[in-house]
Amino acid sequence: MQARGIFLTVLSAVLYGLNPLFSKTINVGGCNSLTQTFARLAAGIVIFFILLVCSGSGSMREKLRLSRQELKDILICCIGYGLIGPLLFASYNYLASGLATTLHFVYPVLVVVACIAFRYERANRRKLVCCALCFAGILCFYTPGGDVSAYGVFLALASGVAWAYYIVHLNSSGLVTMAPFKLAFWLCVFSAVLVGGITLAMGEFVWPSTAFTRGALALYCCVSTAASLLFQLGNRFIGAQSASMLSTFEPLTSVVIGILVYHEVLTVRLGIGIFCILLAVFLLAKADGTVKEETKSEA
């Protein structure tokens, strides 16, 4: 069971790490980040609805029912949840894929900062060290007059902020106790409405023009949902802490994809920055593995 859990969790992280490959391929075909995110959420609605129907006993009405407070909390969560994809995918247009994914991975540290600042939770020494490592890593990405796009860094970090916002409210609202398929379904529903509305209002809905791009988009939707399900299964076997640490394979996969597929250059300075952030995430996950359980299971 332990070996199976490790395999499933690593496979999940590797599949998540393929996001830059899919995103850049789909972008070349004329499909933007907003349309990609909407398509993924729409596919999630269908898949999680089927899983919800097949799970457990009870009437369909009971499985889908939300109280007023639950509805309010889910709508608030969707502000962050729905914006993660557009921000992260847009950052791939300005940054190397490994760099963008690593910057996005600062969200566990941002969760710690938010809990200290807004929920007045105490920070132990390990968490403070993680915050310092993360900050040092981000500084390594800043090179005055260099090739690293400041706008791309902003987009990648903003996606991490959106993720952190989602996690913090998910914790404080008590939604983490909701059945996972039910929560995932409603998050996809309301986030799809949000992203779809933004896309139409901005006139950015661009459907892929070629069969190849449409196929890539469909494959991306399937892979993203499969990664989410694999993480949930792996987490059952090895627990939140181990699953959290193994999730660092996601940015590592993105770095490898960037080097092998897109021939992106990894300088010593960028390598140190990536190492600092991954080390911070690893140490934080080792101390408290709950963060990734609450995010990836619903991604």
N, C-alpha and C positions, 0 to 999 in steps of 0.2 A: 504493500500500500504506500509506503514511504517513497519508494523508487518511482511508482506510478505518479504520485503527487508531484514530485520534482520534475518528472518528464512533462507532465501536462502544464505546469506553471512556466517552465522555461519555453515550451512551445508557444504558449500564449504570449509571452513577452517578445519572442522572436517575430510572431505574426504582427503584433502591435508595432514593432520596429520597422516593418515593411511599409508603413504608412507613407513615408516620403517617396518611395518608389512608385506607389500607386498615384499619389497626389501629383507628382511631377509628370507622370505619363498622361494622366487625365487632363492636366493643364495644357499640355502640348496639343491635345485634341480640341481645345477651345472651351473646356468646362472649368469654371472658376471654383474657388473654395466654398462659396455659399451654396452653389448647386450640389457640390460633392457632399457637404454636410447634410443638406436636406434629403438627398437620396439615401444616405446612410440611416438617418432617423426614420425615414419612411419604411425602409426595409426592416429596421428594428421593430417598428409597430407591428408589422405582419408576423415576424418571427416570434417576438415575445408574447403576442396574443395567442399564437398556437401553443407555445409552451405553457402559458397560463391556463389555457383550456384543458390541457392534458395533465396538469399538475394537481394532485390532491383531490379532495372530494368537495361537495358543496355546489350550489347553483352558480351559474355564470354571473348573475346579478350580484351575489355575495362576493365573488372573487374580484369584481371590478369596482365595488362600492368604495366611495371616498367620503369621509366626513368633511364638514366645512373647513375645519382646521387643517386637515391633511391636504385638501385642495389648495388652500392658501399657501401652505409650506412648499408644496410641489411647484407651484407657480413661481415662488421666490427662488427656489433652487434652479429652475429652468433659465433664469437670467444668466447664471454662470454656466450651467451645463450646455445650453444651446450655443454659447459664443466660443466655446473651447475650440471646436473644429475649424470654424472660419479663421480664427486668429492664428492657430498653429499651422494650418495648411497655407495660409497667405505668407507666413514667415519663410516657408520653403522656397518662395520665389526670390528671396533676398539673402538667404543664408545657406551654408552647407547643411545638408540634412542632419548630420550627426550633431552639429553645433546647435541647430534649432531645437532638436528633440532634447538635448541635454539642458538647454536653458529652460525649456518647458518643465523639466524634471525638478526645478527648484520648488515646485508647489508643496512638497511635504514640509520644507523649511518655512515657507510662507504661512502654512497652517499653524505652525508653532508660534510664529510672530503674531499672527492674528489672535490666537488664543491668549497670548500674554498681554497684548495691547487692548483687546476689546472684551475678553472674558476674565481678565485678571487672574489667569492661571500662573502658578509659579514655574519658573524655568530652572532646571537643574544644570549642572556644569556641562554635561554631555550635549544638551540642546543648544547651549550658548556656543560651544565649540563648533557644532554643526552649522549654526548661523554664520559664524566667522569664516568657516571653510567655504560656504556657499558664496558669501560676499567676495572672498578672495578669488574664487573661480570666475565670477562675473567680471571682476576687474581685469582678469587676464584676457578677456575678450575685447577689451577696449584698447584700441591702438589709434592714437590721433593721426588722421590722414591715411589710415590703413584701409584694407579691403573689406573689413567687416562692416556691414551696413547697420547703422544706428537704428534705422527704421525697422529692419528685420529683427534686431535684438529686442526692440520695443514690442513687436508683435508676439515674439516667442515668450517673452516675460509676461505679457498681458494674458496669454493663454494659460500660463501658470497661475496668475492672479485669479482668473476666472475659475480654474479648477479648485483653487484654495477656497474661494468664496463658496463654491458649491459644497465642498466637504464640510466647512465650518457650520453652514446652516443645516446640512444634513444631520450633523451630530447634535446641534443645539435644539433642533425641532423634534427629534425622536423618530424621524422617518426611517432610520436605520433598522428599526424593529419591524418594519413592514415586510411582507413577503417579497423576496427579491424580484421575481418575475412581474409581480403587480407594480412594484415601484419602477422597474425598468420600462414597462409598457407605458405608464402614464408620463414618465419623463420624456420618452420618445414622442408621445402624442403632442404634449404642450410645447416641447422644444421645436418640433417640426412646424407647428403653427407659428412660433416666434421667428424661426429662421426663414420659413417660407414667406412670411409677411415682410420681413426685411428685404429679402431677395426681390420680391415683386415690387416693393416700394422704390427700390433703387434701380429697378430695371436690369437686374443682374442675373436673371434666370436664363442660363445658356445651356440648352440640352446638347450633349455631344453630337457632332455632325457626322462622325464615321462609325461604322460597325465595330471597329477595333476599340475605339474610345468607350463606346457604350458597353462593350464586353469587359473592359478594364474597370469601369465604374461598377458594374454588377459584381465582378469578382471582388473588388474592394469591399463592397457592402457585406458580402458573404464572409470574407476573411475577418473583417472587423467584428462581426457578430460572433463568429466562431472563437475568436480570441477571448471575448468576454465570457463565453460559456466555459472554455477551457480553464480560465482563471478560477472561476467559481468551483469547478470540479477539483482542480489542484489544491485549492485552499481548504477544501473539506478533508483532504488526506494529510496535509502537512501543516496546516494552521496558518494564521495570519502573519506571524513573524517571519517564518521561512519564505512564505509567498512574497512578502514585501521585499526581502533581500534579493530574491531571484528575479524580481521585476526589473532590476537594473540591467538585465539583458536587453531591455527595449532600446535605450539610447546607445548601447554598445552595438546592437544590430544596425541601427541607423548610421553609426559612424562607419561600420564595415561596408554597408551598402553605398554610402557616399564615396568611399575610396575606390571600391572595386567597380561600381557601375558608372559613377559620374566623374571619376578621377579627381575627386576633391583633395586638396592638399591639407594635410594635418601638420601644422607647425608645432614646434616644441612648446611655444607659449599657449596655443590653443589646447594642446594635449594636457598641459598642466591644469588649465582651467577646467577641462572636462573631468580630469581625475579628481580635482578638489570637490566638484559638485557631486560626482558619483560616490565619493567617500563620505560626504556629508549625508547623502540619502541612505547609504548603507548603515552608517552608525546610528542614524535616527531610526531606521527600520529595526535594527537590532535591539534598540531600547524599547521601542513601542511599535509593534507591527500592525496596529489597527488602521492606520491611515490608508494603506493601499487596499485593504479589504473593502473599505467603504467606497472607494472610487472605482477601481477596476471592475468590480462586480456589477456596476451599473453603467459602465462606459459603452 
